[in-house]
Every structure is written in C-alpha cells, then in structure tokens.
Amino acid sequence: MEQTITKPENKWILHPKTDEELKQIAKDLYNGKIFSDRHLSQHDRIESHFMVILFMGPKEPEPPQYPSDDSNLQGSRDNKLYDLIQREVDQKEYEKKLAEYPFELEYYNEYLKTIGMVYEYFDSGQTSPMAVNGKPVFFSARFLSQDDTKKMFEYYEQYKSIREQVDNF
C-alpha cells in the first residue's frame, strides 16, 4: 500500500510585530538593553554569539532503534512485545518524518531569507558568562523580519532624534 505524502504545516514563519512592539525594540536598542547582529564586526560569526542558530534548523530523522535488533537482548520478552505492539508504529512515524523532511528544509531555507535582524536582551537570562572578542554569547535569540527591521530602524532614528534633542537641553 503506497503512503501519500502530505506537505506538513510550515512552522518556520516570522510573525510580524506590532508598531508598539517595534517602538519598544527601537527604544531598548538605543538604550543598550539589546545586543544584535548589528553589533558584530565583519569578522565575527553570528553563531558564535547566538549559539541557538547552530541547532535551530530541521534535522534529518534517524531510523528508530529496535531493541530486538540488539544481539545481546534478542529473545527477551519485552523485545518481543515491542515488536508486536510498537515496532510498526515507530517505523511508520519515522517514514512520515523522513517524507516531511525535504519540506521542512525548504521552509527553513525560506525562513532564513526573511530574517532581517537577530537580537536578544542582555537581561534574558540566556547569556553566557563567557565572551567572544569582548562580545556576549547568548543561548537564545529573537528575530525580526526584514520588513519589521526596516520599520524598527525608522522608529530607532525617530527615538534617537528625540533623545538627542532632550539630552542636549
């Protein structure tokens, strides 16, 4: 019986921020509460500072490990029960994930193209005490789409202008 492949739901979507959220990000960036990819030099690798990027993409599914295939455990009652009850279910789940993997990879590659800015708050609690080239290392990251990044930097420039006028009072 041939299994039909259905395209999985796309989980790799950057949801747009509201104007209020973008204004807050602009203020926080100006006030030094945020570290972003814009703080990196051309010689820095973004993955060195936002380590989650190394692990966030889809991984190719690995085939299930069947206990009954272990020569030391063959003939065990539990392994025979596994083969009767769970083995076929695990194999079907693996085959489904394997069929969906190319779509996940395609979604992920398109997602990467939509990212406009990578950032994180210094007080996120996800900062390593270590630094690379004097810059922080985060175990989490937040993302803005290219459109949201453009809009946020427009708010940033407005906020910067207001702050400079007030600060030079």
MOGI-V169924 format. One record per backbone hydrogen bond with DSSP energy under -0.5 kcal/mol. NH is the residue of the N-H (numbers start at 1). CO is the residue of the C=O. If there is no record, write none. Layout:
# MOGI-V169924
nh->NH co->CO
nh->NH co->CO
This chain:
# MOGI-V169924
nh->6 co->4
nh->11 co->9
nh->13 co->11
nh->15 co->13
nh->22 co->18
nh->23 co->19
nh->24 co->20
nh->25 co->21
nh->26 co->22
nh->27 co->23
nh->28 co->24
nh->29 co->25
nh->30 co->26
nh->31 co->27
nh->32 co->29
nh->33 co->28
nh->34 co->28
nh->35 co->120
nh->37 co->118
nh->39 co->36
nh->40 co->37
nh->44 co->41
nh->46 co->44
nh->48 co->45
nh->49 co->45
nh->49 co->46
nh->50 co->46
nh->51 co->138
nh->53 co->50
nh->54 co->51
nh->55 co->51
nh->55 co->52
nh->56 co->52
nh->66 co->64
nh->67 co->65
nh->69 co->66
nh->70 co->67
nh->71 co->69
nh->73 co->70
nh->74 co->70
nh->76 co->73
nh->80 co->76
nh->81 co->77
nh->82 co->78
nh->83 co->79
nh->84 co->80
nh->85 co->81
nh->86 co->82
nh->87 co->82
nh->90 co->86
nh->91 co->87
nh->92 co->88
nh->93 co->89
nh->94 co->90
nh->95 co->91
nh->96 co->92
nh->97 co->93
nh->98 co->94
nh->99 co->95
nh->100 co->96
nh->101 co->97
nh->102 co->98
nh->103 co->100
nh->104 co->100
nh->105 co->101
nh->106 co->102
nh->107 co->103
nh->108 co->104
nh->109 co->105
nh->110 co->106
nh->111 co->107
nh->112 co->108
nh->113 co->109
nh->114 co->110
nh->114 co->111
nh->115 co->111
nh->115 co->112
nh->116 co->144
nh->117 co->144
nh->119 co->142
nh->120 co->35
nh->122 co->33
nh->124 co->121
nh->125 co->122
nh->128 co->137
nh->132 co->135
nh->133 co->131
nh->135 co->132
nh->137 co->128
nh->137 co->130
nh->138 co->49
nh->139 co->126
nh->142 co->119
nh->144 co->117
nh->146 co->114
nh->149 co->145
nh->150 co->146
nh->151 co->147
nh->152 co->148
nh->153 co->149
nh->154 co->150
nh->155 co->151
nh->156 co->152
nh->157 co->153
nh->158 co->154
nh->159 co->155
nh->160 co->156
nh->161 co->157
nh->162 co->158
nh->163 co->159
nh->164 co->160
nh->165 co->161
nh->166 co->162
nh->167 co->163
nh->168 co->164
nh->169 co->166
